[in-house]
């Protein structure tokens, strides 16, 4: 009985370990990558975290109002291989981010191209 319980617990642990990465991985079907846009704003927040780095930009509209854009970026390991770190983008920096906006109109973008304080920054080490 004890061996059977241990076997069930071990199998459960293995299945949970195999399933956990699937929770973090998801597609980008929410983004309209066929019609990319560029938004330019001031960095309100930058998080160098898994599974994707995130940035929040305050983007000023022509009428003076400000929209907050949530920018989903590649993961830290991808950015790190291209020379990025947690200090590459700082609160207050001016950033232009280009990528696919959310299809449902939310101020959310999947981005891989950046101009930080007037200087283009690659997101892949081989680019």
C-alpha positions as CSV (number, residue, x, y, z in Angstrom):
1,X,0.0,0.0,0.0
2,X,2.8,2.4,1.0
3,X,4.7,1.7,-2.3
4,X,1.6,2.2,-4.4
5,X,1.0,5.6,-2.7
6,X,4.6,6.6,-3.3
7,X,4.3,5.6,-6.9
8,X,1.1,7.7,-7.4
9,X,2.7,10.7,-5.7
10,X,5.8,10.4,-7.8
11,X,3.8,10.1,-11.0
12,X,1.7,13.1,-10.0
13,X,4.9,15.2,-9.3
14,X,6.3,14.2,-12.7
15,X,3.1,15.2,-14.5
16,X,2.9,18.5,-12.7
17,X,6.6,19.3,-13.6
18,X,5.8,18.5,-17.3
19,X,2.7,20.6,-17.3
20,X,4.1,23.7,-15.5
21,X,6.0,25.1,-18.5
22,X,2.9,24.8,-20.6
23,X,1.2,27.3,-18.3
24,X,3.9,29.9,-19.1
25,X,4.0,29.4,-22.8
26,X,1.3,30.8,-25.0
27,X,0.7,31.9,-28.5
28,X,0.6,35.5,-29.8
29,X,-2.7,35.0,-31.6
30,X,-4.1,38.0,-29.7
31,X,-1.7,40.3,-31.6
32,X,-2.3,41.7,-35.1
33,X,1.2,41.1,-36.5
34,X,-0.1,41.7,-40.1
35,X,-0.6,45.4,-39.3
36,X,2.3,46.5,-37.0
37,X,2.2,49.9,-35.4
38,X,4.7,52.1,-33.5
39,X,4.0,53.9,-30.3
40,X,6.3,56.3,-28.6
41,X,6.1,57.3,-25.0
42,X,7.8,57.6,-21.6
43,X,8.6,54.5,-19.7
44,X,6.4,54.1,-16.6
45,X,7.6,50.6,-15.8
46,X,10.1,48.0,-17.1
47,X,10.1,44.4,-15.7
48,X,13.0,42.1,-16.7
49,X,11.1,38.9,-15.7
50,X,10.0,35.5,-17.1
51,X,8.2,34.4,-19.1
52,X,8.2,37.8,-21.0
53,X,9.7,41.1,-20.1
54,X,7.1,43.8,-19.8
55,X,7.2,47.6,-20.3
56,X,4.5,50.1,-19.7
57,X,4.6,53.3,-21.8
58,X,2.7,56.5,-21.2
59,X,1.9,57.6,-24.8
60,X,0.7,61.2,-25.3
61,X,-2.1,61.7,-27.9
62,X,-2.5,64.7,-30.2
63,X,-5.2,66.1,-27.8
64,X,-2.8,65.9,-24.8
65,X,-4.4,62.9,-23.2
66,X,-2.2,60.0,-22.2
67,X,-2.8,56.3,-22.9
68,X,-0.9,53.6,-21.0
69,X,0.4,50.9,-23.4
70,X,1.4,47.5,-22.0
71,X,4.3,46.2,-24.2
72,X,5.0,42.4,-24.1
73,X,8.6,41.8,-25.0
74,X,10.8,38.7,-25.5
75,X,11.9,36.8,-22.4
76,X,15.0,37.8,-20.4
77,X,17.2,35.0,-21.8
78,X,16.6,36.2,-25.4
79,X,17.2,39.9,-24.4
80,X,20.2,39.0,-22.3
81,X,21.8,37.2,-25.3
82,X,21.4,40.5,-27.2
83,X,23.1,42.5,-24.5
84,X,20.1,43.7,-22.5
85,X,19.8,43.7,-18.7
86,X,17.4,45.0,-16.1
87,X,18.9,48.5,-16.5
88,X,18.7,48.7,-20.3
89,X,15.4,50.6,-20.0
90,X,14.7,52.9,-17.1
91,X,11.7,54.7,-15.9
92,X,11.5,58.1,-17.7
93,X,13.3,56.9,-20.8
94,X,11.7,57.7,-24.2
95,X,11.0,54.5,-26.1
96,X,9.4,53.8,-29.5
97,X,8.1,50.3,-29.6
98,X,7.0,48.6,-32.8
99,X,4.9,45.5,-33.1
100,X,1.5,43.9,-33.4
101,X,-1.2,45.6,-31.4
102,X,-4.0,43.7,-29.7
103,X,-6.7,42.7,-32.1
104,X,-9.4,43.7,-29.7
105,X,-8.3,47.3,-29.4
106,X,-6.6,47.1,-25.9
107,X,-3.5,49.2,-25.5
108,X,-1.4,46.0,-25.6
109,X,1.4,45.2,-28.0
110,X,3.7,42.3,-28.8
111,X,6.9,44.1,-29.7
112,X,10.4,43.2,-30.8
113,X,11.7,46.5,-32.2
114,X,12.7,49.4,-30.0
115,X,14.3,52.8,-30.2
116,X,15.4,53.9,-26.7
117,X,16.3,57.5,-26.2
118,X,16.9,57.8,-30.0
119,X,19.1,54.7,-30.3
120,X,17.8,51.5,-31.9
121,X,18.3,48.4,-29.7
122,X,18.2,44.9,-31.1
123,X,16.4,42.1,-29.3
124,X,18.3,39.1,-30.7
125,X,22.0,38.6,-30.6
126,X,22.2,37.6,-34.2
127,X,20.4,40.6,-35.7
